[in-house]
Amino acid sequence: MCKYTISCPNPASQFLQIQLELTAPSDGPISLQLPAWRAGRYQLANYAQFLRNFRVQNETGEKIHWRKISKDCWTFEAKKNQKYLINYEFFCSRMDAGGAWIDDQQVSINFINCCFEVKGLENSPINIQADLPSFKQHVCTIPVNPAGSWTAENFQMLADSTFLASNSLSHFDYKVGDANFHIWIQGEIHFDTELFIERFKKFTASQIQDFGEFPEKTYHFIFQLLPYRHYHGVEHQKGTVITFGPAESLSDPNQMEELLGVSSHELYHAWNVCRIRPQELLPYDFSKENYTKAGWMLEGITTFMGDYYLMKSGVFSLETFLIQIENTLKKEIANQGWKNQTILESSYDLWLDGYQQGIPDRKVNIYSHGSLICFCLDIMLLERGSSFTSVMRATWNKFGKPKFGYTNESFWETLISHSTDSGIFEDFYRRFISGNEDLIPFFSEKIKSLGLKLELNENSDQLANSLGILTSDNKIIKIHQDSPAFVDLMIGDQVQFQLTENKINLAVSRINGFMHKYSYDLGSGFFPEPKIKIENETEFRVKWMK
């Protein structure tokens, strides 16, 4: 067994003191691999940049020579059955759901940031002890031992776990079936907690009902409600960490809807991603990129289903749910990346630029684009007597529960097995998943089955509507490729415009110091604003909302 002891004698420094104690299983080198990334974000984080003062000694205090064999892997020579102590400091200055943060109010850690995978001992139990006398309340997604420490079954479990120490945690709980759910809040509360818990019960019960069971006996929602603007969530098998701010904004129903949205999303991940996972991510290899084309299944499905269950459970009205879909459509309309990459290609390239703006119209967003794909498939299944909820229950029983990774092919075969009309689904896959046709016209046609109508209205922003130019503080951030201004203007140009009866005149200041003037005929139709209207109630909509 490996043992970690964490302490923080000076919280203001934001340095966590970590000691790893291990016994060598054999003579030879011991390699300590610090993760380069974390689950839920397919991007190298290079956590080794936050580590300092690494040292190794044996149980008598003798210093042991060590060396690095990569940017985040340390090694030293060990003797069988001898105990070694590895000490180091980790800088905790990233406040988000996947990072590590220390201040005078709390110690918040995702273990994957700062704990080594000991090669040869990956499957051995790992004990965690916290020496944090200044912080009396401790929450960990790993079950606590009678002695007050925590033991992970292996490194994969440790890497999937999180820890919070504080003196000001608010705690609430509820139960659905045999599963216990805990809500921990660090920060100010500006909302009705009874209503909050009731809403959580509703969407939790709805998800569990459709999957047939919850994978854990105990699950923790750990919230950081911050005094500044923030929005982030990270899934774990036994819980989730969610950062949101400003905390006082949660008195606004619209902001509460955002918090409920990310909460339902992360709970759905307890099945999808945490357990229903592609072969190439089972188990995770945190030392390097793990490439996958399953982005629409990992995040697109979860994005759609998270909001869908808020509506299905009665937490959201249909109108509120459709506002979320309209926001998704806005993102898709502003992005022409589908012309250049399929969602399979964009999934594979997450490691390249998936979490940054990137160059114009290079890729699709696996969250928003994948969500619309899922919505379309759900309607197609509904029209043929099934549903996406039935598909996901099948993937849970076939892949998630037995811990068997799926392939793109086996996942798709499971989906089309829920319909006798496989040709329709194969055509959809060819056009919109492995292909790159425009999804929005198909989406517009499909939602008619639910008695819904998509309207694409003129953008109220004249530059966006007439010239396909999106700006922020008068600075161009996007130009539609079909715009007449595409041959004249550049991203980064500062623009001022003036309207005449049939012209739009631009004064342009470019970063190279030159000024330009352009005049264009007034047009329309670029970057339309989506609105989904509720029309007649249909049989399919009644079934879909149950």
N, C-alpha and C positions, 0 to 999 in steps of 0.2 A: 504493500500500500504506500502511496505517496501522501504527503501531508503538507498543506499550505497553511501558513499563519500570516494573517494580514494585520497591520497596525498603522496608526497615523498619529504620531506624537505632535505633529504640527499641521493641523488642517489648513492653515492659511498658506502654507507652502504648496499645497495641492499634490504633494508627493505621498504615494502609498508605499509603505515599507512591506516587502514581501519576502518570506522565507519558505523555500521548498525543501522538504526533507525527504530523502529517498534512500532505499537500500539497493545496491547494485545486484541485478539478477545473475550476473556472470562477469568474468574478467573481460576487459576490453572497453571500447569507447561507449560513453553515454552521450546521446545526442538530445538536445533540448530545442524543440521547434516551437517558436512563438508564431501564432497564427498571423497570416498576411491579410486575411479578410474575415468577415463574419457572415453567418447564415442570414439570409433575407436581403443582403445587399451584395450584388455580384460585381464588386469593384475592389481592387486592391486597396487596403487601408494602411498597410505597412506599420503595424503597431510597434515594431521594434524602435521606431524613431522616438518613442516616448519613454524608453527604458534607459536607465543609467546605473552606474556603480555596480555592475555585475561582478560577483566574486563567488568562488567555490572553496569549501574547506571540508576536511573529514571530521569525524566525531571528536578527535582530540584537539581540533582547532588548527591543524596544519593546513596551510594554503595549498590548493591544488591548481596546477597549471591548466589553463583552458585556452581554446582558440575558437574563432568563428569560421564556419565553413560556407556560410552564405550570409545575406543581409539580416536574416532572422533565425539562424540556427547556430547554437553554441555546442561545443563538444569537449569532453575531458576523458582521460583514461581512469578507469575504475577497477577496483578489485572486488571479486565476488563476495557478497554478504556484508560488505562494509557500508556503513552509513555515511551519507554526504549531505551537507547543508549548502544550498544555493541561495544567496541573498542578493537582492537588487531593489531598485526603486522605480516606481512607475508614475509618470506625471498624469494626473487626472484633471483635465481642463476642458473636456468636451461634454457639454450638456446637450445630449439628445438621447433618444431611446436606445441607441446602440453603443453609446460611448461610456466613458468613466468620468465622474465629477466628484470633487471634494471641495467643501467650503466649511464655514463655521457652523452650518446647520445640518450637514449630512455627508455621508460617504456613499456614493452610488457607483456600482461596479457591474459591468458585464464581464464575466470571467474570461471570455474569449479574447478580450483586449490584452490581458496581462498575465495569463497562466500558460505555462509551457506544456506541450505534448511531449512526454518522455518516451522516446522511441524504445520499444521493447516492453514498455509498461502501459501501453495505450488502453488495454482492456482491464487493468487493475483498478480497484477502488481508490478514490481520492478523497481524503478528509480535508475539510476546511475549518479552520478555527479563526475567530475574530477577536483580536485584542484591542477593543475600542471602548474603553471605559467612559469616554465622554459622551457616547451615544448609547442610550439605554434600549431603544427599540430596534430590533433586527428583523428584517424580512428577507427570506431567500426562497427561490423557487425549488431548491433541493429540500426534501423533507428533513426536519431537524431531528438530531439524535437526543436521547435522554440527557446526555452530558452538555447539551447546548451547542454542539458543533454540527456540521453537515457533512454527509458522505455521498459523493456521486459514484455511480456504479462504474463509470469509466470516463475517459477524456471526452468522448462525444457528448455525454450528459453534462459534464462540467462546462463545456463550451456552449451549451444551450441554456445555461443558467445565469441568473442575475441576483444581485445582493444589494440591499439598501439598509443603512443604519442612520437613525435620526432620533430626535427627542420630540418631534412634533407631528408624527404620523396620525392621520385620522383613519379609522378602520371600520368597515361595514362588511356584512356577509349575507349570503343567501344560499339557498339550496334548490337544485333542480334534480329530481330523481335521487340517485345515490351520490351525485357529485356535489361537492362543497365549493363555493366560489367566494373569494375574498377580494374586497376592494380596498386598496391602500392609497391614500392621498397625501402627498407631500406638497404643501402650499395652501393658499387661501381657498375657501369654498364659498362661492357666490350663487348657489342654486339650491333647490329643494332636494335634499338627499333622499327622502322617502320616494319621491317621484323618480329620481335617478335610479334607485335600486329596482323599483317596479319595472322600469323600462328594460333594465338589464335582464331581469328575470324573463321578460317576454321574449326578447330576441334569442336569449340562451336556450329557452325551452323549445323554441321553434326550430333552431338548428339541430338540437339533440334529437328531436322527434323525427326529423327527416333522415338523419344519419343512423338512428336506431340506438345510439349509445354515445356516451362521452368517453374519450380515451383515458382520462385521469380521474382519480378520486378527489383530488384537490387542485384548484386552479387559482392563480393570483392575477388580478388586474392591478398593476402598479402605476399610479399616475404621478407625474411631476406637473403641477399646475403653476406656471411660471408668471412673473410680473411683466414679461415682454412677449412679443408675438412669436409663436412657435407652433409647429405641427409636425409630429413624427410618431411612428409606432413601429415596434419590432416584435415579431412573434417568437414564442418559445413553446416547447411541448407542455410545460407545466404553468405557463403564465404569459403575460405580455407586459412590456413597459411602454407607456404612452406619455409623450411630452406635449403639452398644449399651453398656449398663452395668447394674450394675457388672461390670467385667471378670472379677473373681474368681468371679462367679456362673456363669460358663461351665463350671466343673467339674461343675455340676449338669446331668444329661442333659436335664431339662425346659427349662432355659434355653438349652442348645445347640440344642434343637429350634426355639426361637423365632428364634435367629440363622440357622439353616438355612432357616427359613421365609421370612424377609425376603430372604435371599440368592437363593433360587430365584425369588421374586416379582420382584425387581429384574432378574434375568437374563431372565426372560420378557418384561419390558418392552423388551428390546433389539429384539424384533420388534414386540410389541403396544404401541402408544403412540409409541415412538421412531420407528417407521416405518409400521406399520399405524395410520393416524390419520384422523379425520374431516376432511372438506373444510375446515370452519371453523377448524381448527387447523393447516392446512398452507398456507403457513408460519405460525408464530406471530407475532402482533403483540403485542409486549411493552409497548406504550405504553398499553394499555387492556384491559378485559375482553374475552375471546374466548368467547362463549357457545356452549354445545353441549348437546345432549340425549343424548350418547353415553356418559354416565358409567358405565353398567353394562358397556359394551363396553371402556372404557378401564381401569377398576379392578375391576369385578366379575369379569370373565373372568380377569384377571391374578391376583386373589386366589385364585380356585378353582384355576386351572391351576398356580400356583406350588406349592401344597400337593399337588395331584394328581401332579405330576412327582416330588416327593419320595417318594411312595408307589410310583409306577410304576417308578422306578429302584431301589427296594429300600432307599433311605435311611430311609424311614418304613415301619413295619408298617401293615397295614390299621387296627389298633387305634389307633395314634398318629394316623393321618390322620383317623379318625372323632372323636377328641378335638378336633381343630381344627374340624371341622364342628359338633360340639356347642357349642363356644365361639361360633361364628357364630350358631347357633340361639339361644343365650342372649341375645345382643345383639338379635336380631330379636324375641324374645318380650317383651323389656323395652321395645320401641319400638312404639307403635301408630300411628306416622306414616303407615303405608300406608293408613290410613283417610282421610287428608286429602290426600295427594299421591301421584301415580304416580312411578315411578323416573325417567321422562323429565322431569317437572317438577322433581324434586329435583336432577337433573343440571344443569338450566338455572340453578337457584338456588344452585349451589355458590358463586358469587361473592357471594352475600348472607349465607349463614350455614352453608356446607357444612363448615367446620372448627371449629365451636363448638357448644356444647350447644344453643343456640337455645331457642325456646319449646316447651312440652310437645307432643309428638306432632304436629309440623308437617310432618315430612319423613321420607324413608327414607334409610338409609345406602347409598350407591352401592357401597361395598366389600362389606359383609355381605349386603345384599339382592341385589346383583348377583351375588355368589358363589353364592347359592342358586338364582337364575335359571339361571345357567350349569350348575350341577349337574343341575337338572331337564332342561334342554335336552340335556345330554350323554346322559342315560339315554334320553330320547325318541329321539335319533338312534341310539343303540346298539340299541334295540329294532327299528329299521328298517334295520339293516345298515350304519350309518355311525357317526360319532363327532364330538365337538367338535374333537378334534385334526385330523381331516380338514378340517373347516370352516376352522380357523385356518391350515392350510397353504394352502388355497385363497385366503384373504384375503391371505396373504403374497404369493402369486404374482400376484394380481389387483390389489392395492392397495399393499402395502408395498414390494415389490421395485421396481416401476416408479415409486414415489413419487407415487402417484395417490390423492388423498383419497377416502374413501368417504362416502356419505350414509347415514342410518339405513335408507333403503329399499334401497340397493344392498347394504349389509351383510346385511340380513335376507333379501334375494333369494338371496344367496350361500349363506346357511345352509339355507334351505328347498330349494335345488336339490340338497341331499344327501339328500333324502327324496322318495319318490313320494307321500307322504301329506301334502301341504301344508296341508290343512284343519285337521289337528290342531295344527300349529304356528301357524297364523293365529289359531286359537281361544286358544292359550296367550298369544300376543302381546296379543290383545284383553283378556284377563282379567288378566294379571300384569305387562305392560310398559306398554302404553298405558292399561290399566285398573288398578284398585287392589283386587282381591280378595285375601283372605288366602292367602298362598303356602304356609304351613306344612302345611295338610291335603293339598294337592296333592303337596308334597314327601314327606310321610309315605307316601302311596300309591305314588309313583314308586320309592322306594328298595327296595320289596319285590322289584322285578325283580333287584336285586343280592343278594337274600337277607338284607336288612337290615330291622330293625324299629325305628321311632321310638317310644319311651315318653316320655310327659310326666308326670313324677312330681311329687308335692306338694313345694312349696318348703320347705326345712328352716327357713327364717326364718318365724316365726309371723306377724309383721306383713305380710310379703309374701304369704304363703299365704292368710291369713284376710281381710285388708283391702286387699290390692293396694297396699301402701305399701312403697316402697323407701327405706331410710335410710342415712346415713353419719354415724357418731358421734352417733346419736340424732336427727339432723336429716333431715327429709323432703326427698328429692330427686325423688321420683316418686310420683304417685297414679294408679292405674288408673281410667279414666273410668267403668267399670262398678261400681266399688267403692261400697258404702254410705257410706264415709267421704269420697267425692268432694265431697259437698255441705257437709261440715263442716270439713275440714282444708285447710291451705294448704302449698304448697311453702315450705320454710324453717322450718316449725314444729318446735320441739324436743318430742320425745315420750318419755314413759315409759309402759310398759304392764304390766298385771297380768292374769293368766289365772285365771278361775274354771272351774267345771265346764262351762259352756256360754256363757260371756261373755268378751269381751276388753275391759278397761277402760283408757282412755287418760287421762293427765294431759298437757295440752298447754300449752306456753309459746310465745306468739306474739311476733313482733318488735315489735308495737305496745305491748307491755307487759302485755297481758291474758292471763289464765290461763283455760283451759277444761277441762272434764271430759266425756268421752263414753263410752258403753258400747254395744257391738255384739254381736250374736249371732256365735258362732264359725262361720265359713264355711271354704271351701277352694276351690282351683282357680286362684287368681291367680298369675301369673308362675311357671308350672311349670318344673321343671328337666328339660331334655332329656337323654335317654340313648339312644344308638343301639346296639342289640344285633345281634351277628352271629349269624345263624341258619343256614339251609341254604346250601351253596354252589350257585350257579346258573351256567348257561352264560354268561349275560350278565356276571356278575362275573368269571369267568375271562378273558373277552375284554377287559373294561374294565381289568383290572389288568395286562395285558400291554403 
